[in-house]
Amino acid sequence: MFNVEMYTTNRLENYELVKKQLRALIHDEKNQIANLSNTCALLNQFLDRVNWVGFYLMDGTDELVLGPFQGLPACIRIPVGKGVCGAAAKNKETVRVEDVNQFPGHIACDAASQSEIVIPLIKNGQLFGVLDIDSTEKNRFDEIDQEKLEEFVDVLMEFI
């Protein structure tokens, strides 16, 4: 259904294409777990040089719990405010980390991860969870990735 060969060498065009693919993939499905699972698979296929793509979802008011993901087994619970995911959840802002070893309180679920981007999932002003993406390369994520992944999450949240 979604062929990597469809992507071009233009990153901006590719991000637009993956947003269209996301809409097509989840537009008529109401099950959140199914939609989040397919979203992870789509991003894992689309993004290069990543080793983990997944969601942490709010469980109560002060904790994130592991949701659908692609990658090695991961930490199950993260307190809001702790680590990169917890910081993004607490502030409801994207956190992009060039070198996770320099991030105070980083939670190392996979020692191979070197950089990370975490985008909050906000619905009607409420935090639903976060999208967490890790890479084995330092400085993997830049401003373009951040902007386009935030737009991607906006599309996803239309269906959650």
Secondary structure per residue as TSV (DSSP state, phi and psi in degrees):
chain	resnum	aa	ss	phi	psi
A	1	M	-	360.0	-47.8
A	2	F	-	-117.8	112.9
A	3	N	-	-105.8	126.4
A	4	V	G	-56.8	-30.0
A	5	E	G	-65.3	-12.6
A	6	M	G	-69.5	-25.2
A	7	Y	-	-74.5	148.6
A	8	T	-	-102.2	-170.7
A	9	T	S	-88.6	-3.7
A	10	N	-	-92.9	111.4
A	11	R	H	-59.9	-40.6
A	12	L	H	-64.3	-43.2
A	13	E	H	-62.0	-40.1
A	14	N	H	-63.7	-41.3
A	15	Y	H	-64.7	-37.4
A	16	E	H	-64.4	-40.2
A	17	L	H	-64.6	-42.6
A	18	V	H	-69.2	-30.0
A	19	K	H	-66.4	-40.6
A	20	K	H	-64.4	-40.4
A	21	Q	H	-63.4	-39.9
A	22	L	H	-61.2	-47.2
A	23	R	H	-56.5	-46.9
A	24	A	H	-64.0	-35.1
A	25	L	H	-72.6	-36.9
A	26	I	H	-118.3	1.0
A	27	H	T	-59.9	-31.4
A	28	D	T	-114.0	16.4
A	29	E	-	-109.5	131.0
A	30	K	-	-95.5	-17.4
A	31	N	-	-75.7	119.1
A	32	Q	H	-65.7	-40.3
A	33	I	H	-64.0	-42.3
A	34	A	H	-61.7	-44.4
A	35	N	H	-66.5	-41.5
A	36	L	H	-67.4	-37.0
A	37	S	H	-63.8	-47.8
A	38	N	H	-66.9	-32.8
A	39	T	H	-62.5	-43.8
A	40	C	H	-60.5	-46.3
A	41	A	H	-61.9	-42.1
A	42	L	H	-62.4	-48.1
A	43	L	H	-65.2	-38.6
A	44	N	H	-62.8	-36.4
A	45	Q	H	-72.3	-40.5
A	46	F	H	-73.5	-46.0
A	47	L	S	-80.7	136.1
A	48	D	S	-96.9	159.7
A	49	R	S	58.1	39.7
A	50	V	-	-122.2	150.3
A	51	N	S	-119.8	-3.4
A	52	W	E	-158.4	132.3
A	53	V	E	-137.5	122.8
A	54	G	E	-170.9	179.8
A	55	F	E	-117.8	143.2
A	56	Y	E	-116.9	128.7
A	57	L	E	-112.0	146.7
A	58	M	E	-62.0	134.9
A	59	D	-	-128.2	95.6
A	60	G	S	83.2	-146.5
A	61	T	S	-110.5	-9.9
A	62	D	S	-133.2	16.4
A	63	E	E	-149.3	142.9
A	64	L	E	-101.9	141.9
A	65	V	E	-123.3	144.3
A	66	L	E	-56.5	132.3
A	67	G	E	-116.4	-159.4
A	68	P	E	-57.4	142.2
A	69	F	E	-157.1	167.5
A	70	Q	E	-126.6	123.7
A	71	G	E	140.1	-168.6
A	72	L	S	-68.7	159.2
A	73	P	-	-51.2	148.2
A	74	A	-	-131.0	171.0
A	75	C	-	-57.2	140.1
A	76	I	S	-88.8	-42.8
A	77	R	E	-127.5	138.1
A	78	I	E	-131.9	122.3
A	79	P	E	-66.3	140.4
A	80	V	T	-58.6	131.7
A	81	G	T	97.4	-10.6
A	82	K	S	-107.7	134.8
A	83	G	H	69.6	-174.2
A	84	V	H	-68.3	-45.8
A	85	C	H	-63.1	-44.7
A	86	G	H	-64.3	-35.2
A	87	A	H	-67.0	-43.3
A	88	A	H	-63.9	-39.1
A	89	A	H	-66.8	-46.0
A	90	K	H	-61.2	-44.8
A	91	N	H	-91.8	-8.0
A	92	K	T	53.1	41.4
A	93	E	S	-137.5	149.1
A	94	T	-	-63.4	138.7
A	95	V	E	-120.5	121.8
A	96	R	E	-115.0	122.0
A	97	V	E	-118.4	118.2
A	98	E	S	-71.4	-35.9
A	99	D	-	-140.9	105.3
A	100	V	G	-62.8	-23.5
A	101	N	G	-68.8	-16.4
A	102	Q	G	-98.5	-2.1
A	103	F	S	-88.3	119.1
A	104	P	T	-60.7	127.2
A	105	G	T	79.3	14.0
A	106	H	-	-56.1	136.1
A	107	I	-	-99.6	113.7
A	108	A	-	-91.6	92.5
A	109	C	S	-76.2	-37.0
A	110	D	S	-129.3	114.0
A	111	A	T	-61.4	-19.0
A	112	A	T	-74.6	-20.6
A	113	S	-	-67.5	132.8
A	114	Q	-	-119.2	-26.9
A	115	S	E	-139.6	162.5
A	116	E	E	-156.6	149.3
A	117	I	E	-134.6	134.7
A	118	V	E	-129.7	123.8
A	119	I	E	-113.8	124.7
A	120	P	E	-69.8	146.8
A	121	L	E	-105.3	110.2
A	122	I	E	-119.0	129.3
A	123	K	E	-128.7	121.0
A	124	N	T	53.6	40.7
A	125	G	T	79.0	-3.8
A	126	Q	E	-105.3	141.5
A	127	L	E	-75.9	120.0
A	128	F	E	-91.3	-35.0
A	129	G	E	167.3	-158.8
A	130	V	E	-139.7	151.2
A	131	L	E	-98.5	124.4
A	132	D	E	-116.8	128.2
A	133	I	E	-131.7	127.4
A	134	D	E	-116.0	155.2
A	135	S	E	-137.1	151.5
A	136	T	S	-82.2	-1.8
A	137	E	S	-106.5	139.0
A	138	K	T	-70.1	150.5
A	139	N	T	57.9	32.9
A	140	R	-	-69.9	-34.1
A	141	F	-	-107.2	131.5
A	142	D	-	-118.4	-170.4
A	143	E	H	-62.4	-36.3
A	144	I	H	-65.1	-46.3
A	145	D	H	-57.6	-45.5
A	146	Q	H	-60.9	-50.4
A	147	E	H	-60.0	-46.6
A	148	K	H	-74.2	-33.8
A	149	L	H	-71.1	-32.9
A	150	E	H	-64.3	-40.6
A	151	E	H	-64.7	-40.7
A	152	F	H	-59.1	-45.3
A	153	V	H	-63.6	-37.4
A	154	D	H	-59.2	-41.5
A	155	V	H	-62.6	-47.9
A	156	L	H	-55.9	-43.9
A	157	M	H	-69.6	-16.1
A	158	E	T	-64.2	-24.1
A	159	F	T	-109.3	2.5
A	160	I	-	-101.0	360.0
